[in-house]
Amino acid sequence: MADPSALTAALRAEGLEPEHDPRRLAEYSYDASNYRVVPAAVVFPRTEAQVAAALAVCHRLGVPVTARGGGTSMSGNAIGAGVILDLSRHMHRVLAVDERARTATAEAGVVLSSLRAAVLEATDRRLTFAPDPSSQTRACLGGAIGNDACGNHSVRYGRTADHIVELRAVTADGLRLTVTRTGIRATVPGDAAAAARADHLAAELRALAADHLAAIRVELGRIPRQVSGYHLRHLLPEEGFDVARSLVGSEGTCVVVTAATVALVDRPARTSLIVAGYADIVDAARDVPLLLKHRPTAVEGVDEVIVATMRERRGADAVAELPEGRAWLFIEVDETGSGTERAAALEADLRADGRAVDLRQVADATERADLWRVREDGAGLSSRLTDPDTGETILSWPGWEDAAVRPDLLGDYLAEFRELLNRHGLTGVMYGHFGAGCMHIRIDFDLRTAPGRAVFRAFCTDAAHLVVRYEGSLSGEHGDGRARSELLPIMYSPQMRSAFDRFGAVWDPAGILAPGGLRQTAPIDADLALAEVTADHASQACIGVGRCRTHSGGVMCPSYRATGDEKDSTRGRARVLQEATRDGLDAVDWRAPALAEAMDLCLSCKACSSDCPTGVDMAAMKSEVLYHRYRGRIRPREHYTLGMLPTWLRVTPHLARPLNALLGARAGRVGARWGGIGADRVLPEFASAGALRAQLRRTPPSVGAPTPPEIVLFLDSFTRGLRPEVAGAAARVLGGVHRSVACSADLCCGLTQITTGRLDAARKTLRRTARRLDAWDDGVPIVVVEPSCAATLHDDLPRLLTAEQVGAQESARARRVAARV
């Protein structure tokens, strides 16, 4: 590979700005797979012309190139040595929606949910783009094309390939082509080199199809979800020499797709959702053929471990009421123009001839959204599972999460698959697209140790033989990539693999595009991110699903939503921390610029701790970084002003009048800016010493009653010092419905100490608070007025007061108090 300085100089000469600092490379060394490959540089092209320029430079210098969108690949398709082209940063426009032609054209970096929203708006909600993978709120169109993604409704609408009209692409050496369903042409009129290449490619592809007709017809297109390998059947004469669709699923190894025209479908005006409960996941799978007779729009399944994890992580009410069972199918039926007849008929058949132990129709829109979110968050939830029987955490990983078989064989396949897991001493959680026979199974592999990796390799090899015996595909949606490409000889004949190799070489003779997967295949146990990593750091909870990169829904991650830069996402920060801790916690350079830059815009808002499917708590990790960085050193000014605000608020009640007067004057406003308060902020007034006493005197007599109370009202520093009227209101409300309410009017949760990394001081504060609050025990609820303080007491109190830090007795006290908040 070229010298890094030569690569940088060549790219800059083309008007590109490659980034190769340690922080940026850490962010792009991972995707949502088990793998880690450190790139040489990351480039953020703004136009197709810049993509072409970057590829021409890399081709000339022999540098590998990997195109990347949302970075959510579970197969390792979004990482690679050489240059990473991130198309999601700038190339994300929806270029046109043509309702009459029923098409939309968009750049490859557009997020799928954004494309769908633009289509809905432009067509008055009549049309939509059908593929809707669970990652659609952060996965990009280019990635869906690269992997031939499907989604929850593929049982009705098929795969991405079924909806491709035309692709705009750039070859490995930088030529711009438009690939259609009947051939190839130069994108730019008058581009002689591109026109000549288009003619050459068309001739080579026709010859390839003619030379391998028998193998293509026999081995490809056998099941709806046969995604493994290249889609050469689209080159057959009976398919009309459909070059565009032959490139779908090529995983970035042939061209870089920069834009696409896709077909749109009618959006159902009304659907019904039936949830069926089963005693066992295999029973659920055996009912799929019965369900498919009724032409449902979706048949998705989850097992009890995912549901238990969702409830443990987000509360018991996070999952709508489910029918009895230990596994569930979500069955959606299009009711447009048919009343409720289709759903009723399906339910009647299921009750008469199915294996379900319980059924429920879900009419409420909110409940339906909650249930679909359980399914959509499956990849994240299943990586850090809560055992429903023991409550213990189970770590699981991808690697064999994407195989597909014919739906009528799914039940038997899963039964044998469980036996295979048992033989290898593994457990797996099962969820996925039951209606399409495609299962996402995450398994508790040990990828850190050599013996564990040997089990990983042996199991995946045996699983490949099993799925082929069931006439299935190693990949049904996520692509082969680094996770499965080495195993393709188990699935395909030498003749078919020869055709695959020839197809890749026709497009990219030098093999610089996305090496390691379908081309220049790496072993499935090479480049594993956790191999020989002994440090067990909280950042490893991030597995790259990328929910923090969404722009709507939920509350995560606000800084990423503002900048659109991977470095400001929870995932980007976690990846930097993972790199920093790879060699052990003792070797971490906590003062490294990469860590400071990664944490700079983290707001410590804790949105990730609730919104992230794997429960990443970046606020806690930021406080750890700050603790180590400033331990024994002078801190930033804001750490002494805003970071010690609860301390100052003990004094301000006695100086409220002069302080408020000062802050209202110009000198006071300048002082506030100096203290770290933004110029656009309206400063609150400090409350006087008598304000809180006056508020509590107006509350019912039960407040302050002798213990044991029915309620403990925790009055935080901010409420006491700045908004005592809120304290009074809360006391009156609680005192009106309970016989006795005790107020903790002089305690602190240590929030600002934690957010500024003053963890020793925070532990001292929390120990005092826990002792006082534990005096009102017997399960008495602790009501906290300020949400951020409630989160601190609930989450950070037990996290910081561990047995190792404060002893078993105080740790148990912290857990008791946190459980009552």
Buried (B, 14 or more C-beta within 10 A) or exposed (E): BBEEEEBBEBBEEBEBEBBBEBBBBBBBBBBBBBBBBBBBBBBBBEEBBBBBBBBBBBBEBEBBBBBBBBBBBBBBBBBBBBBBBBBBBBBBBBBEBBBEEBBBBBBBBBBBBBBBBBBBEBBEEBBBBBBBBBBBBBBBBBBBBBBBBBBBBBBBBBBBBBBBBBBBBBBBBBBBBBBBBEBBBBBBEEBEEBBEBBBEBBEBBBEBBEBBEEBBEEBBBEBBBBBBBBBBBBBBEEBEBBBBBBBBBBBBBBBBBBBBBBBBBEBBEEBBBBBBBBBBBBBBBBBBBBBBEBEBBBBBBBBBBBBBBBBBBBEEEBBBEBBEBBBBBBBBBBBEEBEEEBBBBBBEBBEEEBBBBBBBBBEEEEBBEBBBBBBBBBBBBBBBBBBBEEEEEBBBBBBBBBBBBBBEBBBBBBBBBBEBBEEBEBBBBBBBBBBBBBBBBBBBBBBBEEEBBEBBBEBBBBBBEBBBEBEBBBBBBBBBBBBBBBBBEBBBEEBBBBBBEBBBBBBBEEBBBBBBBBBBBBEBBBBBBBBEBEBEBBBBBBBBBBBBBBEEEBEBBBBBBEBBBBBBBBBBBBBBBBBBBBEEBEEBEBEBEBBBBBBEBBEBBBBBBBBBBBBBBBBBBBBBBBBBBBEEEEBEEEBBBBBBBBBBBEEBBEBBEEBBEBBEEEEBBEBBEEBBBEEEEEEEBBBBEEBBEBBBEEBBEBBBBEEEBBBBBBBBBBBBBBBBEBBBBBBBBBBEEBEBBBBBBEBBBBBBBBBBBBBEBBBBBBBBBBBBBBEBEEEBBBBBBBEBBBBBBBBBBBBBBBEEBBEEEBBBBBBBBBEBB
